[in-house]
Each structure stands twice: as C-alpha cells, then as structure tokens.
Amino acid sequence: MKVARHSLVLGTALTAVALGACSPESSSPSSTARTTAPAPAPTAAVTTPTPTPTPTPTPTAEPTEPPINESADVPDVVGMNHREAQNLLRSQGFLVNEEDAQGDRFIINNSKWKVCRQDPEPGTTDTLRVAIYSVKLDESC
C-alpha cells in the first residue's frame, strides 16, 4: 500500500513539474526549450473487493392443502353461506365441487351465495369429495 502512495505522490509531483514548464508565466525562450521527461501515468492501488457473504436461503413453507380425511363424517352445510361451507369442508379434509343450483353460472364472489343442497348427504363417511349446490343470497333454493 505504501508503494502505491509513493508512486502516486511521485506521479503527481512530476505532473506538476511538467505543467509548470508549460505555464504562461514563463515566456523566456530558455524555459520553453527545456525538455522534461514525460510524467509516468499515476498508478492506482489495485484493491480486491472483499466478497460479501451470501445469505443462506431459508426454506420457505410452500402452501399445503389440508390433509384428505377419508374417515370423517360429512358435515351438514345446507343453508350456510357458500364461503363458510366451503371453508368448513376443506378444513376437515374434503375436496369441494361448487355448482350453481339454478343453472350454469360461475360462482365468483362466493360470500354472496348460500348452499341449497349437498352431495353426499350429511353424515356420510368414506368420501373424499363433496359437491355443494348454491344460489345467490336473494334467490330461493
């Protein structure tokens, strides 16, 4: 590191001398005839950047589906809000099919629908999938 500083100081001093010879104050012919060796280019100290430690990635929890429960009794969700019924069934491990009870509409905002019927019937065991048939809240089943 000291060698680099001395080289930089020496290069700066030689540059100053060379620039002083070209200054407009020296108008005598003898000062312009003076030759000086070209100043060496200043050498900068080469520093190697310290590598920053890369953080170890932490394992992220992937979204998991609730466990499929093959032995639970199907709860009665008829009359419930569609979203609440769907959440209840899924929390107990059932897969849920949702259908429009009056036609072929898509159930987009399921909190504004109510369950009219379900398949299989409440209390059924050994099933993985439950279908709920719903209508909009202001419609009758």
BAKOL-421276 format. One line per field, with one value per residue (C-alpha): residue in three letters; chain; x, y, z. Coordinates in Angstrom, 3 decimals, m for minus. Layout:
type = [ala; ...];
mol = [A; ...];
x = [X; ...];
y = [Y; ...];
z = [Z; ...];
END
This chain:
type = [met; lys; val; ala; arg; his; ser; leu; val; leu; gly; thr; ala; leu; thr; ala; val; ala; leu; gly; ala; cys; ser; pro; glu; ser; ser; ser; pro; ser; ser; thr; ala; arg; thr; thr; ala; pro; ala; pro; ala; pro; thr; ala; ala; val; thr; thr; pro; thr; pro; thr; pro; thr; pro; thr; pro; thr; pro; thr; ala; glu; pro; thr; glu; pro; pro; ile; asn; glu; ser; ala; asp; val; pro; asp; val; val; gly; met; asn; his; arg; glu; ala; gln; asn; leu; leu; arg; ser; gln; gly; phe; leu; val; asn; glu; glu; asp; ala; gln; gly; asp; arg; phe; ile; ile; asn; asn; ser; lys; trp; lys; val; cys; arg; gln; asp; pro; glu; pro; gly; thr; thr; asp; thr; leu; arg; val; ala; ile; tyr; ser; val; lys; leu; asp; glu; ser; cys];
mol = [A; A; A; A; A; A; A; A; A; A; A; A; A; A; A; A; A; A; A; A; A; A; A; A; A; A; A; A; A; A; A; A; A; A; A; A; A; A; A; A; A; A; A; A; A; A; A; A; A; A; A; A; A; A; A; A; A; A; A; A; A; A; A; A; A; A; A; A; A; A; A; A; A; A; A; A; A; A; A; A; A; A; A; A; A; A; A; A; A; A; A; A; A; A; A; A; A; A; A; A; A; A; A; A; A; A; A; A; A; A; A; A; A; A; A; A; A; A; A; A; A; A; A; A; A; A; A; A; A; A; A; A; A; A; A; A; A; A; A; A; A];
x = [0.000; 2.888; 4.447; 1.246; 1.086; 4.684; 4.063; 1.010; 2.902; 5.816; 3.466; 1.657; 4.917; 6.186; 2.912; 3.104; 6.662; 5.581; 2.614; 4.794; 7.051; 4.044; 2.659; 2.092; 4.266; 7.477; 7.854; 11.629; 12.924; 15.228; 12.332; 10.360; 13.395; 13.833; 12.867; 11.429; 10.712; 7.037; 5.432; 4.586; 0.913; m0.115; m0.613; m3.623; m3.532; m5.434; m7.671; m9.587; m13.128; m13.995; m16.713; m19.924; m21.246; m24.304; m27.123; m28.170; m31.669; m34.175; m36.626; m40.000; m43.128; m44.991; m48.733; m50.137; m53.602; m55.416; m54.971; m57.528; m59.561; m61.048; m62.857; m64.634; m68.380; m69.592; m70.980; m74.358; m73.691; m77.158; m78.364; m74.843; m73.041; m71.252; m67.799; m68.194; m69.436; m66.531; m64.025; m65.577; m65.463; m61.884; m60.726; m61.993; m60.048; m62.754; m62.344; m65.171; m67.024; m69.152; m72.124; m74.867; m78.145; m80.239; m78.155; m74.762; m73.464; m69.978; m69.768; m67.391; m67.997; m68.919; m69.670; m72.856; m74.204; m75.922; m75.883; m79.188; m78.125; m75.079; m73.944; m73.267; m75.739; m74.565; m73.136; m71.752; m68.338; m65.626; m65.871; m63.238; m65.304; m68.406; m70.443; m72.321; m75.094; m75.694; m77.815; m77.351; m78.432; m81.537; m82.743; m84.712; m83.494];
y = [0.000; 2.392; 1.731; 2.756; 6.003; 6.871; 6.175; 8.369; 11.178; 10.870; 10.862; 13.929; 15.775; 15.034; 16.144; 19.403; 19.998; 19.270; 21.604; 24.297; 24.239; 24.956; 27.771; 31.152; 32.926; 31.562; 33.466; 33.299; 31.150; 29.228; 27.980; 26.731; 24.979; 22.983; 19.366; 17.201; 13.559; 12.709; 12.017; 8.423; 7.700; 7.574; 4.054; 3.428; 0.835; m2.240; m3.399; m6.591; m6.097; m8.243; m10.656; m10.097; m13.237; m14.540; m15.271; m18.843; m19.155; m20.128; m22.781; m21.265; m23.027; m23.994; m23.678; m27.002; m28.333; m29.619; m33.330; m35.502; m37.179; m40.452; m41.330; m38.085; m37.685; m35.136; m32.124; m30.591; m27.341; m26.776; m23.232; m21.982; m19.184; m20.735; m19.480; m20.652; m24.065; m24.411; m23.453; m25.899; m28.796; m28.052; m27.702; m31.216; m32.568; m32.803; m31.725; m29.387; m29.110; m25.983; m25.730; m23.215; m24.815; m22.881; m23.010; m22.626; m19.509; m19.193; m18.670; m15.710; m13.963; m16.987; m14.946; m13.717; m17.243; m19.775; m23.578; m25.226; m28.861; m31.053; m34.401; m36.734; m36.300; m35.160; m37.959; m39.937; m41.496; m42.832; m39.999; m37.565; m35.127; m33.114; m31.154; m28.083; m26.516; m22.841; m19.854; m16.119; m14.842; m13.079; m16.182; m19.114; m22.669];
z = [0.000; 0.773; m2.630; m4.310; m2.321; m3.172; m6.844; m6.756; m4.986; m7.432; m10.412; m9.083; m8.466; m11.973; m13.477; m11.527; m12.819; m16.374; m16.090; m14.539; m17.618; m19.804; m17.662; m19.365; m16.752; m18.271; m21.527; m21.816; m24.705; m22.396; m20.253; m23.273; m24.712; m21.584; m22.102; m19.429; m19.436; m19.763; m16.454; m15.870; m15.550; m11.929; m10.746; m8.606; m5.950; m7.035; m4.298; m4.383; m3.125; m0.198; m1.166; 0.681; 2.265; 0.515; 2.906; 3.192; 1.781; 4.362; 3.350; 2.641; 3.614; 0.494; 0.609; 1.561; 1.094; 4.132; 4.618; 2.910; 5.610; 4.473; 7.695; 8.676; 8.596; 6.051; 7.953; 7.136; 5.251; 3.725; 4.490; 5.246; 3.463; 0.484; 1.501; 5.094; 3.968; 1.576; 4.285; 6.773; 4.326; 3.275; 6.883; 7.524; 4.560; 1.904; m1.699; m2.697; m6.007; m6.204; m8.545; m9.336; m8.203; m10.776; m13.932; m15.465; m13.714; m12.321; m8.574; m8.464; m5.143; m3.070; 0.053; m1.668; m2.215; 0.069; m0.048; m1.084; m1.177; m0.957; m2.263; m0.450; 2.372; 5.835; 7.983; 5.041; 5.656; 3.348; 0.826; m0.359; m2.393; m1.512; m4.051; m2.834; m4.920; m4.185; m5.240; m4.721; m1.300; m2.661; m4.547; m3.163; m3.308];
END
